[in-house]
Amino acid sequence: MQSLEAELERARALDVSELADAVETIGFECTRCGACCKSEAEDPHTATVFPDEVRRLQEAAAAGTADEDDGGDRTDGDGDEGGDARDWRDVARPMPYGLVDGDDGPDGETFEWALQTDSCGDCVFYEEDEDGVGACGVHADRPLICETYPFSVDLEGTSQPMGEAVDSVALGSDDEADETDDTGGAVRAHECEGLGRDIDREDAESLAAALKERAVRELEEAIAVRDNYDPVSTESGEVVVHDSEGAKHPDGSRRDG
């Protein structure tokens, strides 16, 4: 199995036009059903978010608060004009995978952040109008995983996209990929009612560019997490998140020692 570094080089060499061809072959149009933003089978929504994306969403959420108020002249935590600064925990939470239920709540180490959820397990930024049409409250600043859903890139290396694929197109081939494909990667499509619909070339290329960026960013994050990882002993009820910037508490602050 190839190393993360080798896989990263392959991700950086991805051809956006080829990715767009695959997206066009599968087809997609968002129906705003909200399924990708909501909990499923009582399991809370879990969408991976990078540390810098969390900070961008903090700013976007604060700006949204300012827009809803009557002047927007409050200052954030840095003294700049805008809405109230949002806490890290308003945006992200430790990815639950790897954590265990201790006597005082979840504890252990995890290696990713997930978008924060509401009491129903839905993404905290998900909104629905009175007709049930879904929308993202921070659409312009949404994370790459949201921007590229329901697609992912599988480079058949150490890092594998999560979730079962319902369709795929092999890279370097016009044929659909299957389990025996040895072309070295594929664009995968995950369950979504918008699949199979026509998509124009401009939208396909925009989605493809985001797919490449996501593939690169995920591997850069994985390498940084691996290189910075230093095992810690957690106490009951303590959670530590290891991301590309080091070990952190659930509120996003750095953990010393």
Secondary structure, 3 states (H helix, E strand, C coil): CCCHHHHHHHHHCCCHHHHHHHHHHHCECCCCCCHHHCCECCECCCCEECHHHHHHHHHHHHHHHHHHCCCCCCECCCCCECCCCCCHHHHEEECCCCCEEECCEEEEEECCEEECECCCCCECCEEECCCCCEEECCHHHCCHHHHHCCEEEECCCCCCCCCCEEEEEECCCCCECCCCCCCCCEEEEECCCCECCCCCHHHHHHHHHHHHHHHHHHHHHHHHHHHHCCCCCCCCCCEEEEECCEEECCCCCECCC
